[in-house]
Amino acid sequence: MHLDLPEKRYYGIGEVAKAFGVNTSLIRFWEKEFDVIKPKKNAKGNRKFTPEDIKNLQFIYHLVKERGFTLEGAKTHLKENKQQTLNTFEIISKLEGIKAQLIKIKTQL
C-alpha cells in the first residue's frame, strides 16, 4: 500500500486515517492493541504520529487488512518475526512506490 503523505515530522490522526482509508477510531484502537504504536500527545491530548509510527501502522494494516491476520495473530507475528518480515515489507513497499511512479509516467506519455 502506497500512502500519499507529505514529508513531515508529525502527522495528525485525521491525516493518518485519511491516508489509510479508515476511521480515526480504528487508528486509536490499534494504538491500544499494539505496543509498537506510540504517538506523541500534546497538552490537549491530540495524537501526533511520527514517520516510524506510520511505518508500524502500514505493517499492521498489511497484516490485518491485506493478509487477513487476526489481531492476536498479528501481535504474535510482530513479536516473533518482526525484523525479518519488516525488512521484506519495506522492500515490497518501495517496489510498489516505484511501480506507482512508473504507471504515472506511463499515463503522462
ZIJO-V459826 format. One record per run of one state. SS is the DSSP state (~ for helix, > for strand, _ for the rest). FROM is the first residue (numbers start at 1). TO is the last residue. If there is no record, write none. Layout:
SS;FROM;TO / SS;FROM;TO
This chain:
_;1;10 / >;11;12 / ~;13;20 / _;21;23 / ~;24;33 / _;34;39 / >;40;41 / _;42;46 / >;47;49 / _;50;50 / ~;51;66 / _;67;70 / ~;71;108 / _;109;109
